[in-house]
Amino acid sequence: MRERPLGRSRFSQRLDRLTPLLMITPSVILIAIFVYVFIGYTGYVSLTKWYGVVPDYTWAGLSQYEQLFQLERFQADISNTIRFTFLFLIASIGIGFAAAVLLDQKLRGTIFFQNVFLFPLAISFVVTGTIWRWLFNPNQGLNLLFGALHLDFLKSGWLIDTRTALYSLVIAATWQMSGFCMAMFLAGLRSVPDDLREAARVDGATEFRVYQFVILPLLRPIILSAIIILGHISLKIFDLVFVMTFGGPGYSTDMPGLYMFIATFRQNLYARGAAIATVLLLMVAVLIVPYLIWNLREEPER
């Protein structure tokens, strides 16, 4: 049997090593240009005096950020974002986990209710906002239902009341994303070996203790992933607010993403819009970077 020349063998090995790099090189170049280059450009614009349609790259340092954080509107945006994120995470994860526990009991009709919970994931936040804007209409939707049931004490101004507008957004967002949490938790629950549950029950643990000391520790990575994903969504929320309230009444539901859109494309304050975008990027980084560090540290232990 004739052996292949040594030089050809080395060439084939090098080609095998280079092929994956050559395959991903176009994607890496495109991502570098259309993501990181534009991130850097946005950060640079936020340090200029660009007001108006005509670009103005006069250096302004951090003055845009100083002015931004002194604005009453942006202060309200940050406060609304923190409140919305906290309530959205608690509601979505809580409802999603409770639904997953019920569906894990494998009762009759489980598949039907599982599909019902997952249905909102098939639509966008724009559609969700349109649906819930109608439901929260003071003269229609929920108020009409409560009136028919003689539950007038449950009627509310919903989106037109500064006291309830933000909570209405939380309800709409939770309706869409709780099914996502349910799917994650259900997959995690069904991956827990039955032997562990039975061993805990044999040792005298109640069902609550089984979930507290056996199941929840095993679901910790899923819980953390849900927090990261939902937190990322809530920090950049735009379309739901745009459709349902457009930031009103007043600034009660205004968010940084919406203000960035208005400042940039409605008021032509490009430097301010770039500053808001940079602040949003830093907020998301504060949420995601610790998770990435934790994940990298956990990987060798596995």
N, C-alpha and C positions, 0 to 999 in steps of 0.2 A: 504494500500500500504506500503510495507516494505521499510524503509529508508536505504540508504547505510551507512555503518560504517563511523564515522567521520575520523578515521585514513586513510581509503582508499581515502576519498575525499581530504584530505590534500596531500596525495601522488600523486594523479592525478593532482592536481594544481601544485605541484613542477615539475612533469614530463612535464606538458604543458609549464612551464617556461624554463626548461632545454632543451627541444627538439630543439628549434631554435638555441641555443648555440651549441649543439652537431652537428647540421647540418652544421654550418659554421666553426666549429673548424678545420677540415682538410684543408679548403681553407686558413684560417688565418695562419696556421702553414706553409703551402707551400709558401705562399706569404712572410711570415717572413723570411724563409730560402733563397728562390731563388730571392728575391728582396732586402730586407733590409740588410740581412747578407752580400750579395755580394756587395751592395753599400758600406757598411762599410769596406769590404775587399779591394775594389778598392781604397777607400780613404786612407787606410793604406799603400797599395803598392805605392801610389803616394808620400809617405813620406820616401821611401827607395831609395837604389841605385841599383835597379834591372835593369841591362843591360845584355842582352844575354838570352839564352834559360834557363840556370840554374838559379833558383830563388836565389835572394840575398836580404835578409831582413835587411841589414845594414841600420841603421837609418840615414836619411839625412835631416830631418826637412822639411823646406819650400824651400830648394835649387832647387828642381825640378820646382817649380812654378816661382822662380826668373829667372832661365835659360829659361823657356818657354816664359815668357813675354818679354825677351830680344831678342828672335829669330825674325828675319825679316819675316819669313814665318808665324809665329803665329800672328804677328801684322797685316799682310795682311789678315789672316783668320778672325780675329775679325772685321776688316774694311769691308771685303766682306760680312760677316754675317749681319752687321748692315744695309748696303746698300741694300742687297738682301731682308731682312725682311721688310724694309720700303717700297720698291717698290712693293714687292709681296702683302703686306697687302693693300696698296692703290689700286692697279690694281684689285685684286680679289674682294675686297669689293665693289669698284666702279662699276665694270662690273656686278657683281652679283646683286647689288641693282638696277641698270638700267634695267637689264633683268627682274628682278622680277616686277618692275613697269610696264613694257610693257606687260608682261604676265598677270598681274592683270587686264588689261583692258578687258580680256575675248574676244579677237578678234578671228576670224576664224583661225584655224591652231595652236592654243595655245598649245594643247597637243603635237603636233609634235615637235614644237620648244622647249618645256619643256623637252622632251626626248632627243633632240639633246644636250641641255646644260648639262643634267645629264649623258650622255653617258661616258665622260672621267672618271667619278668616278668609273666606272666598271673595269678600268684597273689600273695597278700599275705604279709607277713612273719609273720603269725599262722599261716598254713598252712605256710610254710617252717619255722617253729619247731616245729610239731607233727611234721612229717616227720622233721626232724633230731634231735628229742628221742628219737624211736623208734630211729633209726639209731645214736645214741650211747648207747642203753641198754646197760649193761655185760653183760646177759644175753641181748641180742638184737642185731639189726642188724649193724653192722660187726664186732663181736667174734665173733659167731656165724659170720660169713663167714670171718674170719681163722682161726678154729679149724678150719673145714672144709677150708681150704687148707693147714693145718699151718704157719700163719704166726703162731704164738702170741706172738712177740716184738713184733708190731704191736698187740696188744691193749692197751687203756688204760681208765682209769676215766672218761675223757672229761669229762662234765659234773659228776661227783662228785669230781673231783680238782682241787685248787686250782691245780696246775701246768699243767693242760691245759684248764680250763673256758673261759678267755677265748679260747684258740686255736680251740676248738670253735665258739664264736660267730662268729669270723672266717670259718671254713670255711663255715658256713651262710649268712652274709651274702654272701660272695664267690660262692657257688653261685647266688644269686639275681641279683646285680647285674653279674657279669662279662659276661652276655649283653647287657646295656645298653651296656657299654663296647665290646663287639664290634661292635654295630650302628653306633655312632658312628664307630669307627675304620674299619669296612668302607666306610661311606659316604664318609669322607674319602679312603681309599685309591683308591676308584674315581673320585674327582673329580680325582685327579692326572693330568695329561696324559701319555699314553704317550711323546710326543716328548721330554719332559724326562728320562724314564728312559733312553730310547734314546740321547739325547745324552750322558748321563753314562757309559753303557756304552761308547759309541764312544771316549770320552776315556780309557778304560782303567780306569774305576771298577769295583770288585767289587760284587757284590750287596749286601754289608754296607755298603759306602761309599755306595751309592745310597740306602739307607734312612737312613744317618746324615746325609748332607749334602743330600739332595734331598727325601726324603719326610717325615722327622721335622720339619724346619723348617716345612713346609707344614701339618703336623698340629698345630702348637703351639697354635692356638686351640681345637682339639678336646680336646687333652690338658688344657688349663687348664679348659675347661668341665666335663670329666669330674671333675677334682679338686674343683671347686666343688660340683657336684651330689652327688657321693659324700661329700664332707666334710660337707656340710649334713645328709645322711641320718645319717651316723655320729655327729655331735654330738648329735642329737636322738633317737638310737635308744632305743626303749622297748618296742614290741610283741614284738620278737624275744627280748629279754632276759626280759620278763614271762612268755612262754610256755615258754622253754627252761630257765631257771635261777632266775628271780625274784631275781637278784642273788647267789645262792650259788654254791658253798659259801663261807660267811663273806661277805666283801665282794669276793671275787675277780672277780666279773662285775657288780658293782653299777655303775649309771650314773646321772648326774644326773637324767635323765628319769624313771627308776624311783623314785629317792629323792624327787623332787618329788611324784609320785603318792602315795607312802606317807605323806610328811609332811603333805600337804594332806588327803587323803581317808581315811586310816587313823588318823593321829595327831591330826588337827584342828589342826595347826600351820600355820595359814594364812599367817602372816607369813613363816615360814621357807620354805614352799612358793613363795610369791611371790618371795622372794629368790633361790631356786634358778632359777626361771623367768627372772628378770632376768639372772642370770649366764649362762644358756643363750643368751638373746637377744644378749648382748654377745659371747659366743664365736662365734655365727653371724655377727654383724656384722663381727668381726675377719677372718673368712674371706671374706665376700662384698663388703664395701665396697671393699677394694683392687682386686678384680676389676672392679667397676663403674667405678671411677676409671680403671683401665687401658683398659677398653672405651670410655669416653667420649673418652679421649685418642686412641685408635686410629681412631675413627670419622672425624674430619676428614681424616686421612691417606689413607683409602680413597677 
